[in-house]
């Protein structure tokens, strides 16, 4: 769906709006097609996410969930949340970065991580 189809549907509907029998069909059909396209895109993303997450250890999934929910995650956040040692978490963070599931910002104790 692109702007061309949006404006075409809008013009067709606006052209009949002040008549005795306005036609909402062009606008409704455009909207429903756009909604269907978004639904299909989301279904693909969800399926990809399931495949990716099924191959990750539970602790890595918790790290990604934290980053998704809060927009960022730190080593300290995960130590507090899970009680897991920093060394174990470092391995998971490193692996997630290598697999392009996380992006590191900063360095040392001030570093934080986000989704790509």
N, CA, C and O atoms as CSV, one atom per row, in Angstrom:
chain,resi,resn,atom,element,x,y,z
A,1,UNK,N,N,0.851,-1.163,0.000
A,1,UNK,CA,C,0.000,0.000,0.000
A,1,UNK,C,C,0.903,1.235,0.000
A,1,UNK,O,O,1.842,1.342,0.790
A,2,UNK,N,N,0.602,2.135,-0.881
A,2,UNK,CA,C,1.411,3.343,-0.919
A,2,UNK,C,C,0.522,4.584,-1.001
A,2,UNK,O,O,-0.704,4.499,-1.069
A,3,UNK,N,N,1.174,5.710,-0.993
A,3,UNK,CA,C,0.458,6.987,-0.969
A,3,UNK,C,C,-0.453,7.156,-2.183
A,3,UNK,O,O,-1.527,7.748,-2.085
A,4,UNK,N,N,-0.020,6.635,-3.316
A,4,UNK,CA,C,-0.817,6.775,-4.539
A,4,UNK,C,C,-2.210,6.162,-4.347
A,4,UNK,O,O,-3.214,6.783,-4.696
A,5,UNK,N,N,-2.270,4.952,-3.796
A,5,UNK,CA,C,-3.548,4.270,-3.593
A,5,UNK,C,C,-4.370,4.939,-2.500
A,5,UNK,O,O,-5.598,4.988,-2.569
A,6,UNK,N,N,-3.681,5.447,-1.501
A,6,UNK,CA,C,-4.367,6.164,-0.411
A,6,UNK,C,C,-5.103,7.375,-0.979
A,6,UNK,O,O,-6.294,7.555,-0.725
A,7,UNK,N,N,-4.396,8.204,-1.747
A,7,UNK,CA,C,-5.013,9.421,-2.282
A,7,UNK,C,C,-6.090,9.115,-3.312
A,7,UNK,O,O,-7.078,9.841,-3.412
A,8,UNK,N,N,-5.908,8.055,-4.070
A,8,UNK,CA,C,-6.927,7.663,-5.033
A,8,UNK,C,C,-8.219,7.280,-4.301
A,8,UNK,O,O,-9.302,7.730,-4.675
A,9,UNK,N,N,-8.103,6.456,-3.267
A,9,UNK,CA,C,-9.285,6.050,-2.498
A,9,UNK,C,C,-9.924,7.253,-1.814
A,9,UNK,O,O,-11.148,7.374,-1.770
A,10,UNK,N,N,-9.105,8.122,-1.292
A,10,UNK,CA,C,-9.615,9.317,-0.621
A,10,UNK,C,C,-10.377,10.218,-1.599
A,10,UNK,O,O,-11.468,10.695,-1.290
A,11,UNK,N,N,-9.792,10.447,-2.783
A,11,UNK,CA,C,-10.461,11.289,-3.787
A,11,UNK,C,C,-11.778,10.667,-4.244
A,11,UNK,O,O,-12.777,11.367,-4.410
A,12,UNK,N,N,-11.775,9.352,-4.447
A,12,UNK,CA,C,-13.007,8.688,-4.887
A,12,UNK,C,C,-14.109,8.832,-3.845
A,12,UNK,O,O,-15.267,9.073,-4.185
A,13,UNK,N,N,-13.748,8.685,-2.591
A,13,UNK,CA,C,-14.745,8.817,-1.527
A,13,UNK,C,C,-15.173,10.270,-1.362
A,13,UNK,O,O,-16.365,10.555,-1.242
A,14,UNK,N,N,-14.219,11.185,-1.356
A,14,UNK,CA,C,-14.555,12.607,-1.197
A,14,UNK,C,C,-15.427,13.110,-2.344
A,14,UNK,O,O,-16.249,14.007,-2.155
A,15,UNK,N,N,-15.250,12.535,-3.528
A,15,UNK,CA,C,-16.045,12.953,-4.685
A,15,UNK,C,C,-17.522,12.655,-4.530
A,15,UNK,O,O,-18.347,13.276,-5.201
A,16,UNK,N,N,-17.877,11.720,-3.659
A,16,UNK,CA,C,-19.286,11.347,-3.489
A,16,UNK,C,C,-19.849,11.761,-2.135
A,16,UNK,O,O,-21.025,11.527,-1.856
A,17,UNK,N,N,-19.040,12.360,-1.310
A,17,UNK,CA,C,-19.414,12.616,0.085
A,17,UNK,C,C,-20.614,13.564,0.220
A,17,UNK,O,O,-21.412,13.416,1.145
A,18,UNK,N,N,-20.748,14.526,-0.684
A,18,UNK,CA,C,-21.837,15.497,-0.583
A,18,UNK,C,C,-23.047,15.119,-1.457
A,18,UNK,O,O,-23.938,15.935,-1.689
A,19,UNK,N,N,-23.056,13.902,-1.920
A,19,UNK,CA,C,-24.190,13.444,-2.732
A,19,UNK,C,C,-25.210,12.748,-1.834
A,19,UNK,O,O,-24.976,12.542,-0.643
A,20,UNK,N,N,-26.340,12.394,-2.428
A,20,UNK,CA,C,-27.380,11.683,-1.674
A,20,UNK,C,C,-26.958,10.252,-1.355
A,20,UNK,O,O,-27.462,9.646,-0.410
A,21,UNK,N,N,-26.037,9.718,-2.142
A,21,UNK,CA,C,-25.601,8.328,-1.951
A,21,UNK,C,C,-24.065,8.265,-1.932
A,21,UNK,O,O,-23.452,7.815,-2.900
A,22,UNK,N,N,-23.443,8.716,-0.831
A,22,UNK,CA,C,-21.972,8.705,-0.782
A,22,UNK,C,C,-21.425,7.282,-0.812
A,22,UNK,O,O,-22.015,6.361,-0.248
A,23,UNK,N,N,-20.301,7.126,-1.470
A,23,UNK,CA,C,-19.669,5.814,-1.579
A,23,UNK,C,C,-18.448,5.754,-0.661
A,23,UNK,O,O,-17.433,6.405,-0.908
A,24,UNK,N,N,-18.568,4.972,0.384
A,24,UNK,CA,C,-17.458,4.793,1.337
A,24,UNK,C,C,-16.564,3.619,0.927
A,24,UNK,O,O,-15.499,3.404,1.505
A,25,UNK,N,N,-17.011,2.875,-0.067
A,25,UNK,CA,C,-16.312,1.654,-0.442
A,25,UNK,C,C,-14.833,1.847,-0.776
A,25,UNK,O,O,-14.014,1.075,-0.278
A,26,UNK,N,N,-14.442,2.839,-1.595
A,26,UNK,CA,C,-13.011,2.973,-1.905
A,26,UNK,C,C,-12.146,3.156,-0.654
A,26,UNK,O,O,-11.081,2.550,-0.532
A,27,UNK,N,N,-12.609,3.985,0.258
A,27,UNK,CA,C,-11.841,4.238,1.484
A,27,UNK,C,C,-11.802,3.000,2.385
A,27,UNK,O,O,-10.747,2.644,2.911
A,28,UNK,N,N,-12.948,2.353,2.558
A,28,UNK,CA,C,-13.012,1.162,3.415
A,28,UNK,C,C,-12.158,0.039,2.829
A,28,UNK,O,O,-11.431,-0.630,3.564
A,29,UNK,N,N,-12.236,-0.173,1.532
A,29,UNK,CA,C,-11.440,-1.225,0.891
A,29,UNK,C,C,-9.945,-0.925,1.038
A,29,UNK,O,O,-9.162,-1.823,1.349
A,30,UNK,N,N,-9.549,0.328,0.818
A,30,UNK,CA,C,-8.142,0.690,1.005
A,30,UNK,C,C,-7.708,0.396,2.434
A,30,UNK,O,O,-6.669,-0.226,2.654
A,31,UNK,N,N,-8.494,0.837,3.399
A,31,UNK,CA,C,-8.175,0.646,4.803
A,31,UNK,C,C,-8.056,-0.840,5.146
A,31,UNK,O,O,-7.106,-1.241,5.818
A,32,UNK,N,N,-8.996,-1.650,4.698
A,32,UNK,CA,C,-8.964,-3.081,4.997
A,32,UNK,C,C,-7.772,-3.778,4.335
A,32,UNK,O,O,-7.179,-4.685,4.919
A,33,UNK,N,N,-7.427,-3.360,3.131
A,33,UNK,CA,C,-6.243,-3.946,2.468
A,33,UNK,C,C,-4.965,-3.573,3.218
A,33,UNK,O,O,-4.070,-4.403,3.383
A,34,UNK,N,N,-4.887,-2.334,3.665
A,34,UNK,CA,C,-3.723,-1.900,4.437
A,34,UNK,C,C,-3.642,-2.680,5.752
A,34,UNK,O,O,-2.561,-3.090,6.175
A,35,UNK,N,N,-4.775,-2.875,6.380
A,35,UNK,CA,C,-4.830,-3.636,7.627
A,35,UNK,C,C,-4.399,-5.095,7.394
A,35,UNK,O,O,-3.653,-5.659,8.194
A,36,UNK,N,N,-4.860,-5.682,6.324
A,36,UNK,CA,C,-4.482,-7.053,5.979
A,36,UNK,C,C,-2.981,-7.161,5.715
A,36,UNK,O,O,-2.340,-8.117,6.152
A,37,UNK,N,N,-2.425,-6.193,5.007
A,37,UNK,CA,C,-0.981,-6.198,4.733
A,37,UNK,C,C,-0.190,-6.100,6.036
A,37,UNK,O,O,0.809,-6.798,6.205
A,38,UNK,N,N,-0.623,-5.246,6.949
A,38,UNK,CA,C,0.054,-5.115,8.240
A,38,UNK,C,C,-0.060,-6.401,9.042
A,38,UNK,O,O,0.897,-6.814,9.697
A,39,UNK,N,N,-1.213,-7.028,8.997
A,39,UNK,CA,C,-1.415,-8.281,9.719
A,39,UNK,C,C,-0.465,-9.364,9.182
A,39,UNK,O,O,0.125,-10.112,9.961
A,40,UNK,N,N,-0.323,-9.444,7.877
A,40,UNK,CA,C,0.590,-10.432,7.275
A,40,UNK,C,C,2.037,-10.145,7.654
A,40,UNK,O,O,2.790,-11.067,7.965
A,41,UNK,N,N,2.433,-8.869,7.631
A,41,UNK,CA,C,3.795,-8.505,8.030
A,41,UNK,C,C,4.057,-8.873,9.482
A,41,UNK,O,O,5.115,-9.408,9.813
A,42,UNK,N,N,3.101,-8.590,10.337
A,42,UNK,CA,C,3.250,-8.912,11.752
A,42,UNK,C,C,3.326,-10.422,11.963
A,42,UNK,O,O,4.122,-10.890,12.777
A,43,UNK,N,N,2.519,-11.180,11.249
A,43,UNK,CA,C,2.550,-12.641,11.370
A,43,UNK,C,C,3.924,-13.187,10.986
A,43,UNK,O,O,4.439,-14.093,11.640
A,44,UNK,N,N,4.516,-12.637,9.926
A,44,UNK,CA,C,5.861,-13.059,9.517
A,44,UNK,C,C,6.885,-12.742,10.597
A,44,UNK,O,O,7.742,-13.568,10.912
A,45,UNK,N,N,6.792,-11.537,11.165
A,45,UNK,CA,C,7.738,-11.142,12.218
A,45,UNK,C,C,7.604,-12.031,13.446
A,45,UNK,O,O,8.604,-12.437,14.037
A,46,UNK,N,N,6.376,-12.331,13.825
A,46,UNK,CA,C,6.148,-13.192,14.985
A,46,UNK,C,C,6.720,-14.580,14.732
A,46,UNK,O,O,7.348,-15.164,15.615
A,47,UNK,N,N,6.511,-15.103,13.548
A,47,UNK,CA,C,7.038,-16.429,13.214
A,47,UNK,C,C,8.565,-16.439,13.249
A,47,UNK,O,O,9.171,-17.370,13.780
A,48,UNK,N,N,9.189,-15.395,12.680
A,48,UNK,CA,C,10.658,-15.298,12.727
A,48,UNK,C,C,11.144,-15.211,14.163
A,48,UNK,O,O,12.134,-15.842,14.532
A,49,UNK,N,N,10.450,-14.432,14.965
A,49,UNK,CA,C,10.829,-14.258,16.366
A,49,UNK,C,C,10.748,-15.589,17.115
A,49,UNK,O,O,11.615,-15.894,17.934
A,50,UNK,N,N,9.717,-16.376,16.840
A,50,UNK,CA,C,9.593,-17.692,17.475
A,50,UNK,C,C,10.771,-18.589,17.115
A,50,UNK,O,O,11.314,-19.281,17.977
A,51,UNK,N,N,11.165,-18.578,15.850
A,51,UNK,CA,C,12.280,-19.406,15.399
A,51,UNK,C,C,13.566,-18.974,16.081
A,51,UNK,O,O,14.331,-19.808,16.567
A,52,UNK,N,N,13.804,-17.668,16.117
A,52,UNK,CA,C,15.024,-17.132,16.731
A,52,UNK,C,C,15.056,-17.442,18.216
A,52,UNK,O,O,16.065,-17.918,18.738
A,53,UNK,N,N,13.948,-17.170,18.897
A,53,UNK,CA,C,13.924,-17.343,20.341
A,53,UNK,C,C,13.981,-18.808,20.756
A,53,UNK,O,O,14.487,-19.122,21.833
A,54,UNK,N,N,13.473,-19.701,19.926
A,54,UNK,CA,C,13.497,-21.114,20.291
A,54,UNK,C,C,14.918,-21.657,20.354
A,54,UNK,O,O,15.167,-22.667,21.013
A,55,UNK,N,N,15.848,-20.998,19.675
A,55,UNK,CA,C,17.233,-21.457,19.653
A,55,UNK,C,C,18.085,-20.808,20.745
A,55,UNK,O,O,19.272,-21.114,20.859
A,56,UNK,N,N,17.502,-19.924,21.544
A,56,UNK,CA,C,18.272,-19.206,22.561
A,56,UNK,C,C,18.031,-19.784,23.954
A,56,UNK,O,O,16.950,-20.296,24.243
A,57,UNK,N,N,19.043,-19.699,24.810
A,57,UNK,CA,C,18.850,-20.113,26.203
A,57,UNK,C,C,17.864,-19.174,26.916
A,57,UNK,O,O,17.691,-18.024,26.513
A,58,UNK,N,N,17.236,-19.667,27.957
A,58,UNK,CA,C,16.237,-18.906,28.699
A,58,UNK,C,C,16.773,-17.572,29.206
A,58,UNK,O,O,16.070,-16.564,29.151
A,59,UNK,N,N,18.008,-17.553,29.700
A,59,UNK,CA,C,18.585,-16.320,30.223
A,59,UNK,C,C,18.732,-15.268,29.115
A,59,UNK,O,O,18.498,-14.083,29.352
A,60,UNK,N,N,19.113,-15.693,27.928
A,60,UNK,CA,C,19.219,-14.767,26.797
A,60,UNK,C,C,17.858,-14.204,26.424
A,60,UNK,O,O,17.741,-13.029,26.075
A,61,UNK,N,N,16.834,-15.039,26.497
A,61,UNK,CA,C,15.474,-14.579,26.203
A,61,UNK,C,C,15.037,-13.550,27.238
A,61,UNK,O,O,14.382,-12.566,26.893
A,62,UNK,N,N,15.394,-13.765,28.508
A,62,UNK,CA,C,15.059,-12.790,29.557
A,62,UNK,C,C,15.742,-11.447,29.291
A,62,UNK,O,O,15.146,-10.390,29.501
A,63,UNK,N,N,16.979,-11.494,28.834
A,63,UNK,CA,C,17.711,-10.256,28.516
A,63,UNK,C,C,16.998,-9.512,27.388
A,63,UNK,O,O,16.789,-8.302,27.480
A,64,UNK,N,N,16.626,-10.222,26.333
A,64,UNK,CA,C,15.930,-9.601,25.201
A,64,UNK,C,C,14.569,-9.054,25.619
A,64,UNK,O,O,14.172,-7.974,25.182
A,65,UNK,N,N,13.858,-9.792,26.458
A,65,UNK,CA,C,12.561,-9.316,26.947
A,65,UNK,C,C,12.717,-8.007,27.721
A,65,UNK,O,O,11.922,-7.082,27.551
A,66,UNK,N,N,13.731,-7.934,28.559
A,66,UNK,CA,C,13.987,-6.721,29.343
A,66,UNK,C,C,14.287,-5.547,28.411
A,66,UNK,O,O,13.778,-4.445,28.614
A,67,UNK,N,N,15.110,-5.783,27.396
A,67,UNK,CA,C,15.446,-4.728,26.429
A,67,UNK,C,C,14.204,-4.299,25.660
A,67,UNK,O,O,14.019,-3.110,25.397
A,68,UNK,N,N,13.362,-5.242,25.300
A,68,UNK,CA,C,12.146,-4.931,24.544
A,68,UNK,C,C,11.168,-4.126,25.395
A,68,UNK,O,O,10.577,-3.158,24.917
A,69,UNK,N,N,11.000,-4.518,26.639
A,69,UNK,CA,C,10.026,-3.856,27.513
A,69,UNK,C,C,10.458,-2.454,27.929
A,69,UNK,O,O,9.619,-1.564,28.070
A,70,UNK,N,N,11.760,-2.251,28.126
A,70,UNK,CA,C,12.235,-0.974,28.667
A,70,UNK,C,C,13.040,-0.134,27.664
A,70,UNK,O,O,13.452,0.982,27.979
A,71,UNK,N,N,13.262,-0.670,26.466
A,71,UNK,CA,C,14.005,0.074,25.455
A,71,UNK,C,C,15.511,-0.045,25.607
A,71,UNK,O,O,16.262,0.310,24.699
A,72,UNK,N,N,15.948,-0.537,26.743
A,72,UNK,CA,C,17.373,-0.728,27.007
A,72,UNK,C,C,17.531,-1.664,28.198
A,72,UNK,O,O,16.593,-1.867,28.969
A,73,UNK,N,N,18.715,-2.226,28.338
A,73,UNK,CA,C,19.002,-3.121,29.458
A,73,UNK,C,C,20.472,-2.963,29.825
A,73,UNK,O,O,21.312,-2.712,28.961
A,74,UNK,N,N,20.773,-3.109,31.099
A,74,UNK,CA,C,22.162,-3.050,31.561
A,74,UNK,C,C,22.504,-4.358,32.261
A,74,UNK,O,O,21.624,-5.138,32.626
A,75,UNK,N,N,23.786,-4.576,32.437
A,75,UNK,CA,C,24.252,-5.748,33.162
A,75,UNK,C,C,23.690,-5.713,34.584
A,75,UNK,O,O,23.230,-6.732,35.099
A,76,UNK,N,N,23.728,-4.537,35.215
A,76,UNK,CA,C,23.210,-4.384,36.567
A,76,UNK,C,C,21.732,-4.725,36.680
A,76,UNK,O,O,21.295,-5.341,37.652
A,77,UNK,N,N,20.958,-4.310,35.658
A,77,UNK,CA,C,19.528,-4.645,35.641
A,77,UNK,C,C,19.334,-6.155,35.715
A,77,UNK,O,O,18.511,-6.656,36.481
A,78,UNK,N,N,20.104,-6.864,34.908
A,78,UNK,CA,C,19.929,-8.308,34.820
A,78,UNK,C,C,20.456,-9.029,36.055
A,78,UNK,O,O,19.911,-10.062,36.443
A,79,UNK,N,N,21.508,-8.500,36.678
A,79,UNK,CA,C,21.992,-9.096,37.924
A,79,UNK,C,C,20.887,-8.994,38.981
A,79,UNK,O,O,20.597,-9.967,39.676
A,80,UNK,N,N,20.275,-7.813,39.097
A,80,UNK,CA,C,19.205,-7.608,40.081
A,80,UNK,C,C,17.982,-8.470,39.762
A,80,UNK,O,O,17.374,-9.063,40.653
A,81,UNK,N,N,17.637,-8.527,38.483
A,81,UNK,CA,C,16.432,-9.246,38.068
A,81,UNK,C,C,16.570,-10.761,38.207
A,81,UNK,O,O,15.625,-11.437,38.615
A,82,UNK,N,N,17.753,-11.298,37.868
A,82,UNK,CA,C,17.911,-12.755,37.805
A,82,UNK,C,C,18.738,-13.345,38.944
A,82,UNK,O,O,18.587,-14.520,39.280
A,83,UNK,N,N,19.617,-12.527,39.540
A,83,UNK,CA,C,20.505,-13.051,40.563
A,83,UNK,C,C,21.663,-13.857,39.990
A,83,UNK,O,O,22.400,-14.502,40.736
A,84,UNK,N,N,21.827,-13.826,38.670
A,84,UNK,CA,C,22.892,-14.562,37.985
A,84,UNK,C,C,24.176,-13.736,38.047
A,84,UNK,O,O,24.125,-12.506,38.058
A,85,UNK,N,N,25.322,-14.407,38.089
A,85,UNK,CA,C,26.605,-13.708,38.190
A,85,UNK,C,C,26.883,-12.867,36.942
A,85,UNK,O,O,26.394,-13.162,35.852
A,86,UNK,N,N,27.675,-11.820,37.130
A,86,UNK,CA,C,28.055,-10.938,36.017
A,86,UNK,C,C,28.782,-11.722,34.926
A,86,UNK,O,O,28.556,-11.486,33.739
A,87,UNK,N,N,29.650,-12.652,35.318
A,87,UNK,CA,C,30.413,-13.416,34.318
A,87,UNK,C,C,29.503,-14.246,33.422
A,87,UNK,O,O,29.711,-14.315,32.210
A,88,UNK,N,N,28.502,-14.870,34.015
A,88,UNK,CA,C,27.547,-15.653,33.213
A,88,UNK,C,C,26.755,-14.727,32.292
A,88,UNK,O,O,26.549,-15.034,31.118
A,89,UNK,N,N,26.317,-13.597,32.833
A,89,UNK,CA,C,25.569,-12.642,32.020
A,89,UNK,C,C,26.422,-12.086,30.890
A,89,UNK,O,O,25.924,-11.892,29.781
A,90,UNK,N,N,27.693,-11.827,31.152
A,90,UNK,CA,C,28.588,-11.309,30.108
A,90,UNK,C,C,28.613,-12.244,28.906
A,90,UNK,O,O,28.588,-11.796,27.760
A,91,UNK,N,N,28.664,-13.551,29.176
A,91,UNK,CA,C,28.674,-14.532,28.074
A,91,UNK,C,C,27.398,-14.424,27.249
A,91,UNK,O,O,27.443,-14.478,26.020
A,92,UNK,N,N,26.268,-14.273,27.919
A,92,UNK,CA,C,24.987,-14.174,27.199
A,92,UNK,C,C,24.897,-12.859,26.414
A,92,UNK,O,O,24.467,-12.848,25.261
A,93,UNK,N,N,25.301,-11.764,27.042
A,93,UNK,CA,C,25.300,-10.479,26.338
A,93,UNK,C,C,26.207,-10.550,25.106
A,93,UNK,O,O,25.829,-10.112,24.019
A,94,UNK,N,N,27.394,-11.102,25.289
A,94,UNK,CA,C,28.356,-11.215,24.183
A,94,UNK,C,C,27.760,-12.028,23.033
A,94,UNK,O,O,27.869,-11.643,21.869
A,95,UNK,N,N,27.142,-13.136,23.364
A,95,UNK,CA,C,26.527,-13.987,22.347
A,95,UNK,C,C,25.388,-13.258,21.623
A,95,UNK,O,O,25.256,-13.358,20.403
A,96,UNK,N,N,24.578,-12.535,22.376
A,96,UNK,CA,C,23.473,-11.795,21.755
A,96,UNK,C,C,23.978,-10.694,20.829
A,96,UNK,O,O,23.361,-10.413,19.802
A,97,UNK,N,N,25.082,-10.077,21.185
A,97,UNK,CA,C,25.682,-9.045,20.323
A,97,UNK,C,C,26.222,-9.681,19.051
A,97,UNK,O,O,26.007,-9.163,17.955
A,98,UNK,N,N,26.919,-10.796,19.191
A,98,UNK,CA,C,27.485,-11.493,18.021
A,98,UNK,C,C,26.404,-11.938,17.050
A,98,UNK,O,O,26.613,-11.942,15.837
A,99,UNK,N,N,25.246,-12.313,17.585
A,99,UNK,CA,C,24.132,-12.779,16.744
A,99,UNK,C,C,23.245,-11.629,16.284
A,99,UNK,O,O,22.199,-11.850,15.674
A,100,UNK,N,N,23.665,-10.397,16.581
A,100,UNK,CA,C,22.922,-9.187,16.188
A,100,UNK,C,C,21.528,-9.088,16.795
A,100,UNK,O,O,20.617,-8.526,16.188
A,101,UNK,N,N,21.368,-9.639,17.997
A,101,UNK,CA,C,20.104,-9.487,18.714
A,101,UNK,C,C,20.142,-8.260,19.623
A,101,UNK,O,O,19.095,-7.721,19.983
A,102,UNK,N,N,21.350,-7.818,19.996
A,102,UNK,CA,C,21.535,-6.645,20.839
A,102,UNK,C,C,22.630,-5.762,20.268
A,102,UNK,O,O,23.509,-6.227,19.542
A,103,UNK,N,N,22.563,-4.479,20.608
A,103,UNK,CA,C,23.596,-3.510,20.238
A,103,UNK,C,C,24.124,-2.909,21.535
A,103,UNK,O,O,23.351,-2.518,22.410
A,104,UNK,N,N,25.451,-2.840,21.652
A,104,UNK,CA,C,26.069,-2.281,22.850
A,104,UNK,C,C,26.307,-0.787,22.666
A,104,UNK,O,O,26.751,-0.343,21.607
A,105,UNK,N,N,26.007,-0.022,23.705
A,105,UNK,CA,C,26.234,1.423,23.708
A,105,UNK,C,C,27.151,1.750,24.879
A,105,UNK,O,O,26.893,1.323,26.004
A,106,UNK,N,N,28.208,2.494,24.627
A,106,UNK,CA,C,29.144,2.851,25.685
A,106,UNK,C,C,30.124,1.721,25.953
A,106,UNK,O,O,30.223,0.761,25.190
A,107,UNK,N,N,30.849,1.864,27.067
A,107,UNK,CA,C,31.804,0.827,27.428
A,107,UNK,C,C,31.930,0.752,28.940
A,107,UNK,O,O,31.552,1.676,29.659
A,108,UNK,N,N,32.461,-0.351,29.401
A,108,UNK,CA,C,32.666,-0.537,30.829
A,108,UNK,C,C,31.353,-0.615,31.589
A,108,UNK,O,O,30.332,-1.041,31.048
A,109,UNK,N,N,31.389,-0.197,32.853
A,109,UNK,CA,C,30.199,-0.286,33.718
A,109,UNK,C,C,29.063,0.626,33.257
A,109,UNK,O,O,27.909,0.410,33.628
A,110,UNK,N,N,29.374,1.628,32.465
A,110,UNK,CA,C,28.336,2.546,31.992
A,110,UNK,C,C,27.649,2.070,30.727
A,110,UNK,O,O,26.781,2.766,30.200
A,111,UNK,N,N,28.015,0.910,30.233
A,111,UNK,CA,C,27.426,0.455,28.973
A,111,UNK,C,C,25.991,-0.017,29.178
A,111,UNK,O,O,25.602,-0.454,30.261
A,112,UNK,N,N,25.238,0.084,28.124
A,112,UNK,CA,C,23.867,-0.409,28.098
A,112,UNK,C,C,23.610,-1.015,26.730
A,112,UNK,O,O,24.396,-0.825,25.802
A,113,UNK,N,N,22.524,-1.734,26.606
A,113,UNK,CA,C,22.247,-2.509,25.402
A,113,UNK,C,C,20.826,-2.240,24.944
A,113,UNK,O,O,19.928,-1.994,25.749
A,114,UNK,N,N,20.644,-2.291,23.633
A,114,UNK,CA,C,19.307,-2.106,23.059
A,114,UNK,C,C,19.119,-3.088,21.926
A,114,UNK,O,O,20.069,-3.721,21.465
A,115,UNK,N,N,17.881,-3.207,21.485
A,115,UNK,CA,C,17.597,-4.028,20.319
A,115,UNK,C,C,18.094,-3.287,19.084
A,115,UNK,O,O,18.095,-2.056,19.063
A,116,UNK,N,N,18.511,-4.011,18.067
A,116,UNK,CA,C,18.999,-3.336,16.842
A,116,UNK,C,C,17.905,-2.563,16.119
A,116,UNK,O,O,18.162,-1.950,15.084
